[in-house]
Amino acid sequence: MPKPSYHDDAGEGVEVRISPVLEREYKRRNVFPALRLDHAFRIVNGATGVYVVAIDEAQKLLDDARAMQLDRELPRGLPMAYGCLARNLATELQRAERRGLWDDPGIEELKRRLDGSTARFAVGDECLYFDNEDEYGREAKIIEGYRLYSVRADDGPYVKATGQRISYMYGYVIQLKGHEHTFFCRPFNLTRDDCQPSYLCLAAGGQGLTPALASQHAHA
């Protein structure tokens, strides 16, 4: 009998172990029919099934386990078994959400990891800011000098303890002429006010920095 599609080894799910006690309980309740020993990805200790479960199915299992853990009419030992499953599932789901991400190492550590470049502008310098909206550039002023900044980024490779995604990028904080708002800007979006080249956009070897648009960034 083929395994259900969300229990294959696709690498997109979470691993869950179902003890014989819980398997019998699922059979009694007639729920989660795919969590039967003959569908297991592997078997440990001769009786505990190990399954690879899709994220949405794992969340359903977690919700069910938390609800059943509170059912005081269950036979002794079952609430504890559900509670153990709930804790394990919560841990696996958290790992899945953070897959491909790294803990925020802090800006000082990133400074040691990344190579800087020679700054072309000083605080107070006038320059031209270019983005995808204006091919002629807009007049701007350097408000904070060239250094490594922590910036919010939806696709950032680091995640703070609050769950906020961030990236670390070298650049400036600038202010457009006639505007009060200041924002982070990548160096290659700037040029001298006489339009002479100032920076080249790094096309490779960026050591993991995410080339997101400056308009999407603010200080983290």
C-alpha positions in Angstrom: 0.0 0.0 0.0 1.6 3.4 -1.0 2.4 5.9 1.6 0.2 9.1 1.7 1.9 11.9 -0.2 2.5 14.1 2.8 4.4 11.3 4.5 7.1 10.9 1.9 10.7 11.9 2.4 10.5 15.2 0.5 12.4 17.2 3.1 9.7 19.8 3.3 8.0 18.4 6.4 8.7 17.7 10.0 9.6 14.4 11.7 7.2 13.0 14.2 7.2 9.8 16.3 4.0 8.1 17.2 4.2 5.6 20.1 2.1 2.4 20.1 -0.1 4.0 22.8 -1.0 7.0 20.5 -1.4 4.8 17.4 -4.0 2.7 19.2 -5.7 5.9 20.4 -5.8 7.3 16.9 -7.3 4.0 15.7 -9.9 4.1 18.4 -10.9 7.7 17.5 -10.6 6.9 13.8 -8.4 10.0 13.2 -5.2 10.5 11.3 -5.4 7.2 9.4 -2.0 7.7 7.7 -0.3 7.5 11.2 -0.3 3.7 11.2 2.8 1.6 11.6 2.6 0.2 8.0 2.9 3.8 6.7 5.9 4.7 8.8 9.0 6.2 7.3 11.0 4.0 9.7 10.3 2.1 12.9 12.3 2.4 16.1 12.3 -0.1 19.0 10.1 -2.4 17.0 6.9 -0.4 17.7 7.3 3.4 17.4 6.6 4.8 14.0 8.6 7.7 12.6 6.8 9.8 10.0 7.7 12.8 7.8 4.6 15.0 8.0 3.8 18.1 6.0 3.7 21.4 8.0 0.0 21.8 7.8 -0.6 18.2 8.9 1.9 18.7 11.8 0.0 21.8 12.9 -3.3 19.7 12.9 -1.6 17.0 15.0 -0.3 19.7 17.4 -3.7 21.3 17.8 -5.3 17.9 18.4 -2.6 16.8 20.9 -3.0 20.0 22.9 -6.8 19.6 23.0 -6.6 15.9 24.0 -4.0 16.7 26.7 -6.7 18.7 28.6 -9.3 15.8 28.4 -9.4 14.5 32.0 -11.8 11.7 31.0 -9.1 9.9 29.1 -7.5 6.8 30.7 -4.5 7.5 32.9 -1.3 8.1 30.9 -2.9 9.3 27.7 -2.9 13.0 28.6 0.8 12.7 29.4 1.4 10.9 26.0 -0.5 13.7 24.2 1.5 16.3 26.1 4.8 14.8 25.1 3.7 14.7 21.5 2.6 18.3 21.6 6.0 19.5 23.0 7.9 17.5 20.4 5.7 18.8 17.6 6.0 22.4 18.7 9.8 22.1 18.7 9.9 20.5 15.3 7.6 23.1 13.8 9.7 25.9 15.2 12.8 24.3 13.6 11.0 24.1 10.3 10.0 27.7 10.4 13.6 28.7 11.0 15.0 26.3 8.4 17.6 28.2 6.3 17.9 31.0 8.8 20.6 31.7 11.3 20.5 33.2 14.8 21.3 36.9 14.8 25.1 37.1 15.7 25.1 40.8 16.4 26.5 43.6 14.4 30.0 43.5 16.0 30.4 39.8 15.1 29.3 40.6 11.5 31.8 43.4 11.3 34.5 40.8 12.0 33.1 38.4 9.3 32.6 40.9 6.5 35.1 43.0 4.6 34.4 46.6 4.4 35.2 49.0 1.5 36.7 52.5 1.4 34.0 55.1 1.9 33.4 57.6 -0.9 31.2 60.0 1.0 31.5 61.8 4.3 28.6 62.9 6.6 27.1 66.1 5.1 28.2 65.4 1.5 25.8 66.1 -1.3 25.2 63.3 -3.7 22.7 61.8 -6.2 20.5 58.9 -5.2 19.3 56.5 -8.0 16.6 53.9 -7.8 14.3 52.3 -10.3 11.9 55.3 -10.4 14.2 58.1 -11.5 16.9 57.6 -14.1 18.3 61.1 -13.5 18.8 60.7 -9.8 17.5 62.7 -6.8 19.6 65.1 -4.7 20.4 63.8 -1.3 22.7 64.3 1.7 24.7 61.8 3.7 23.3 61.8 7.2 25.2 58.8 8.7 28.5 57.6 7.3 29.5 54.4 5.6 29.4 51.4 7.9 27.7 48.1 8.5 24.0 48.5 9.4 21.4 46.2 10.8 18.3 46.6 8.5 14.9 45.0 8.4 14.4 42.8 5.4 11.5 40.4 4.7 14.0 38.0 3.0 16.9 38.6 5.5 19.0 35.5 6.4 19.0 36.3 10.1 16.2 36.2 12.6 16.1 38.2 15.9 14.7 36.8 19.2 11.5 38.7 18.4 11.1 36.8 15.1 12.0 39.8 13.0 13.9 39.0 9.8 17.0 41.2 9.3 20.1 41.5 7.2 23.5 43.2 7.7 24.6 45.6 4.9 27.3 48.1 4.3 26.0 51.5 3.3 24.8 55.0 4.3 21.8 56.7 5.9 20.7 59.4 3.5 18.1 62.1 3.3 16.5 63.2 0.1 16.4 67.0 -0.6 13.1 68.4 0.6 12.3 65.4 2.8 12.6 64.8 6.5 12.6 61.0 6.3 16.0 59.3 6.4 16.7 55.8 5.2 19.4 53.2 4.6 20.9 53.2 1.2 23.3 50.7 -0.5 26.5 52.4 -1.8 25.9 51.5 -5.5 22.6 53.6 -5.4 24.7 56.7 -4.9 27.0 58.8 -7.1 28.7 62.1 -6.8 26.6 65.2 -7.6 28.8 65.7 -10.7 27.6 62.2 -11.9 31.1 60.8 -11.8 31.2 57.1 -10.8 31.6 56.4 -7.1 30.8 52.8 -6.5 30.4 49.6 -8.5 27.7 47.1 -7.7 29.2 43.9 -6.4 28.0 41.1 -8.7 29.5 38.2 -6.9 31.3 37.3 -3.7 29.0 39.3 -1.5 29.5 36.9 1.4 25.9 36.3 2.1 24.6 39.9 2.0 21.1 40.2 0.6 20.8 42.7 -2.3 17.4 44.0 -1.3 16.1 47.4 -2.4 16.9 50.4 -0.2 13.3 51.4 -0.2 12.4 48.3 1.6 14.9 48.9 4.5 14.8 50.7 7.7 16.9 50.4 10.8 16.2 47.2 12.7 
